[in-house]
Amino acid sequence: MTARLPSTPPTLLPRSGLALLTGLIVLVAPVQAGPQIQQWTAPTGARVHYVESRALPLVDIQIDFSAGSAADPAGKAGLAGLTRSLLDAGAGDLDEQAISDRTADSGAQISGSADSDRISLSIRSLSSTDEREAAIELGATLLGQPTFPPEVLDRERNRAIAGLREALTKPATLAARSFNQAIYPGHPYGNNTTPESLAAITRDDLVAFHRDYFAARHASVTIVGDVDRATAEQIAIRLTQALPTGSDLAPTPEAALPTAQTLRIPHPSAQAHILIGQPGLAREDPDYFPLLVGNYVLGGGGFVSRLTHEVREKRGFAYSVYSYFSPQRVAGPFQIGLQTRGNQTADALKVVKETLATFIADGPTEKELQAAKDNLINGFGLRLDSNRKILDYVSMIGFYGLPPDWLDRYPPAVAAVTREQIRDAFARRIRPEHLITVIAGGDGDNVAPATSGEPTQ
């Protein structure tokens, strides 16, 4: 923000006025890019991250646990996701219908998600006392006293198996699963849910998973909205005080880099689904910003990216082509993806690999670098223009233990990235000898559809 100067010429201001004006400029010039994040540890052991926002009479809350799919035991892939999905199937003395009725009566929105690293439960409520208290009470019951009714488990497990079997007939699913397994051989991130692993999950497994992983000392609570600090402290305590003690958690192992290979999955689709990549980037990584800015130029910038220009605009091989890094607790995937007609697969793949190799060797041009910085910095405010977006970022910061001023550091860190840093980071981190290529489909009517997801080499 820039201070607005008075219309009076500076030479007409007395020395005291000039001093005052100078002081005002110094005071208002520094502006933080991100919200003010307050952090503390609740008496229950949960880590709390709080942002006061009075713009709307709402409070958004997210509780994250280190209980993602990487924690699934051998032979029971899908346990983490099924545990999360059944939290609202019954809790305390409430059955599924009673939970639905209480949610509707309070006007709250309760949802959740599960990924490789974490399970999340989200609550959105009006900040008025009665509505907020009802939502917090219900959330605490769901987290601390789930009953996992056997009949609901049977229903949801069968539904999940049917959905997975349907998905396994589609080339996009087959490609994604094969890619995930190939870039993380023998690593928890590479585990894929199967109909057999879902069928093996029992109610006792759900109870044990909740007991071991849904502990306050493993919880990260994020609160954003129209409540003061004292209220936020009480919310965090109430949501975590009934949680189990939990067990000690083993750290996620580092991901070994795979050996380059090409996997082909037969499928009678007209389009071939192509994925290329390797383990790439962790949340706490010294190359984070060079890889972030560089990827915008390579394939993350949509229609202004190198890959789009070479693959779509110049040759018409694909409608969409992209690249991204997905940071996780340990190196998450670097992935390039596109779809192309089956008879164009080899040509499209050749262009993609040549474009990647050229970018790794030369890095971006100064013009491309500046355009990437302008987009990432100028669009940064739009990523924080609602409580929900702020909650997403602050919960990520809290769960992964990033510095509380990470959002403030983001624009200057992007601005400081150089071409040399990008070229160096990509040359060290993205290497041909580790790149996995998966091609699913594009076989027309000549090959029977794959049903197991098993690739051929």
ABEGO torsion letter per residue (X at the ends): XBBBBBABBAAABBAAAAAAAAAAAAAAABBBABBBBBBBBBAAGBBBBBBBBAABBBBBBBBBBBABAAABBBGABGAAAAAAAAAAAEBEABBAAAAAAAAAAAGBBBBBBBBAABBBBBBBBBABAAAAAAAAAAAAAAAAABAGBAAAAAAAAAAAAAAAAAAAABAAAAAAAAAAAAABBGBAAABBBBAAAAAABBAAAAAAAAAAABBAAABBBBBBEBBBAAAAAAAAAAAAAABBAEBBBBBBBBBBBBBBBBBBBBBABABBBBBBEBBABBABBAAAAAAAAAAAAAAAAEAABAAAAAAAAAAGABABBBBBBBBBABBBBBBBBBBBBAAAAAAAAAAAAAAAAAAAAAEBBAAAAAAAAAAAAAAAAAAAABAAAAAAAAAAAAAAGBBAAAAAAAAAAAAABBAAAAAAAAAAABBAAABBBBBBEGAEAABBBBAAGBBBX
